Amino acid sequence: MYIKCMYINARSLIAKMDMLQGYVNTYDVDAVFVTETWFNQNIGEGEIAIPGFQCFRQDRVDRIGGGVAIYIKTTFHGVRLEDVGPFKEALWCRIMIGEEQIVLGVVYRSPSSTQEDVDIMIKTLEGAAQNRRIIVTGDFNYPDINWEYMTGETPNSRKFIETIQESFWYQHVQEPTRESNILDLVFSSEEEMIEELEVAETFGSSDHNSVSWKTIVTRGIEEKTCKYEDWKRADWTKMKEEIAESNWEELFHGKDVQCMWNIYTNIYEKQVEKYVPKQERTLHQRPKWMTKEVRRLIRKKRKAWEEYKRGNSWSDLNCYKSLKAQFRQRLSDDDKIQQVAHACDVIGTYRRQELRRYIAD
């Protein structure tokens, strides 16, 4: 199941409510995220209502402009979240679909934001990252960020990228949303949550493109199965008996090496098929022990190693070694090594050695 989402930078939504309702009805949208609503205390709820939707709003109170809003179909029973963080131009709510909970957020960072505003926004995003399943969108106004290579030209841009990486969020917009810049972004806590994202036309007189996508809400980690040969339960006695009955001299007489090999493998495969039972096991795309904390340590460890390679300093090397030790300890503390070793017993010695090399690195 999915919910159809739409993001717009409105630049005054009150005059475009009919247009928004037309979009919602035409494209059967379930959730709309809006930045630059330009709402104020003089605009009543009835003036901005859309039938069949809940409207959550966060108006700018100290000056004109700005503001954010989220429209959600009433069937999703949205609840506003007040304790995510102190950033004023951000809005958070929770929806329930069956037993599944998803947090939705929208953020507007003005190009004229002060350093204090930026720091508060970062703190708020760090708080939002505590939610297991989350979608965050908005106009963040970082034109200098290259999202393909995850690089920024300013300290604030680099801090923003670092926050996103440490939150293990995925950024899905890869096309410009205003002129040649990617300003409007869509993040998710799981890469598979977002499908069919499209940067579409501008909304009315706004100079920002709208963005639409599908949020997958009921698909967990896909389970796949595979079969393997259980040699511990093989009937070795019968295999030996049938192989002993084979007249190898007669079978191989007058044959070249390749032909003899084909005969042998054919007999062997028939024996395996008959006397080695098959077992089925489930393969998970992400092991249960691979928690967000473990993945964060892996990311930090890799980053520390890259820093050491660039600078070749003792301090960077010591930082890397410390994170490496933390990673090992984390796995050991939660019995992760034992779980992996059990899986390796099934996979084989080669994979077990491969795992040890990975942990050692």
JOUR-V400466 format. One line per field, one symbol per residue. ss: DSSP state (@ for helix, = for strand, . for the rest). burial: b if it has 16 or more other ideal C-beta (glycine too) atoms within 10 Angstrom, else e. Layout:
ss = ???
burial = ???
//
This chain:
ss = .========....@@@@@@@@@@@@@@...=====.........@@@.....======.........======@@@..==.........========..=========......@@@@@@@@@@@@@@.....======......=....=...@@@@@@@@@@@@...==......=..=..=====..@@@=========......========......=======.@@@..@@@@@@@@@@..@@@@@....@@@@@@@@@@@@@@@@@@@..=======.......@@@@@@@@@@@@@@@@@@@@..@@@@@@@@@@@@@@@@@@@@..@@@@@@@@@@@@.@@@@@@@@@@@@.
burial = ebbbbbbbbbbbbeebeeebbebbeeeebbbbbbbbbbbeeebeeeebebeebbbbbbbbeeeeebbbbbbbbeebebeebeebbebbbbbbbbbebeeeebbbbbbbbbeebeeeebebbbebbeebbebeebbbbbbbbbeebebeeeebeeebbeebbebbebbebebbbeeebbeeebbbbbbbbbeebbeebebeeebeebebbbbbbbbbbeeeeeeeeeeeeeeeeeeeeebeeeeeeeeeeeeeeeeeeeeeeeeeeeeeeebeeebbeeeeeeeeeeeeeeeeebeebeebbebbbebbeeeeeeebbebbeebbeebeebbeeeebbeebeeebeeeeeeeeeebeeeeee
//
